[in-house]
Amino acid sequence: MEISTIISKRKRRVIGISYYEEGLPHVEVNLKGKKVNLAENFYRETSRIRIPFNIALFHRNPIIRKLSPKLSLFQKLPTKYFPSTIKNIEKVTVKRIIIGGGTAGITALDDKSLLITHELIGDLEYDYSPIPEIGREELSEKIKEKIKTFYNRILIGKFLGKFDEGLLFETKDKYLLLTSEDIIIGVGGRTLRPIFNRNYIVGIVSRELYLRKLKNKYKNIVVLGFTNLTVRTALNAEKAIIIYPRGIKPLFSKFYREQLEEKGVEIIEDNISDIKNKKDIIVISTRNGNLVKTQLIVFSVVKQPRIEIITNLGVDYRFNQTLHIYQPTDSSKVIGGALGIMDEYISYLSATNSLDYKKVSMYEPGLFNNDIVQNNSPYLYGEDGIICECEDLDLNDVNFAKKLGFTNVEDIKRITGLGTGHCQGKVCAIVSGSILKSPTLMTFRSPIYPVSL
């Protein structure tokens, strides 16, 4: 498969790259002192040495605790760094700042705003599935026209965090320290890796990586999820099967159910007992005895708002028990995918102050009306699997901490080290929070993303 691999930190197992976004696990690595993006550049690491490691042994066995520092000898740590170009800091004051692009961010743009985003158009550019109420081409034209009109009020940059002096952004050639009267948060969301046995093997990828890099190479896919976003991912493939976990109520709206029936997409309610990659064909064994063969597994469970940015900006959140997302509570400042919205049309409406809640309930079931409580986590397809890729921790490690009496993500972090790696908990904090049904996550501090030095 044309998917990069790396060797995990503690157990030295081969992990296939799953994400596309910078700042997520293993997207960027240090090779010979240089930062390399593995989603854009093919790189393959292999290893025949496996090291058994779990948190329970580390805490209970004094001999292992003494030997554990020696594990660093097996890690591939950089030996030197090459400094990047020194960037100047420019202080700017604006009337209104929009953080994040995509359908919602661009729609909110006007002549009094400055928009800063790391990705301009987003899913709309790559997702070919149909949109209710409006044609995809018509919506695309609206967005492109807005960009054309306000191109001089758009900057490509990355939000690093909120500081006493202002909001810090990194662009290609400088740092911007911004202050403004008003802030609109349109940073969007992302899909996260579900949990099942051997969920780290090559060929299990996020919706974002699939749409941007792999869609034209892999025609036969299995999509994991239970929402309209899952359906939209499946509709991009030539052939697709949807699998959602046992005990989860699927939230497919009428519009997308009709699309599934028209295309003949099979839907399976089952958990995953085992998975193998045989000569670029992935074989999935399910709990009920199903045997599913595919080229690629694409996780598209739900769109989780980039809550690390949202909370850093001072907006509180709540745990949505229907969608199992951590959702901002202030819809006056937050729009689009950052609010948990998955549908492009509803995302568009959220930025025009014309959000029709009847249409929201029709096309975004569970977003604001949380009558359905999912007692099980929709991320939980099996009994074990990697949960923190950066620190190489499995669900069993989280369960060990839970047995000790720790039931929230912050405490789990202190016992296991979960969320302390390169991605700073952007993935594992959310997934473990969903499994624990924890009302709170960990604290996301500035800088939100690694800073170039």
Secondary structure, DSSP 8 states (H G I E B T S, - for coil): ----EEE-TTT--EEE----STTSTTTEEEETTEEEETTTS------S------HHHHHH-HHHHHHGGGGGGGS---S--------EEEEEEEEEEEE--HHHHHHT--TTEEEEESSSSGGGGT--S--SSS-HHHHHHHHHHHHHHTGGGEEEEEEEEEETTEEEEEESSEEEEEEEEEEEE---EE----B-TTTTSTTEEEHHHIIIIITTT--EEEEE-SBHHHHHHHHTSSEEEEEE-TT---B--HHHHHHHHHHT-EEEE--EEEEEEETTEEEEEETTS-EEEESEEEE-S--EE-HHHHHHTT--EEEETTTTEEEES-TTTB-GGGGT---HHHHHHHTTT---HHHHHHHSTTSS------SS-TTBSSS--EEETTTTEEHHHHHHHHHTT--SHHHHHHHH-TT-STTTTTTHHHHHHHHHT-S------S-SS----
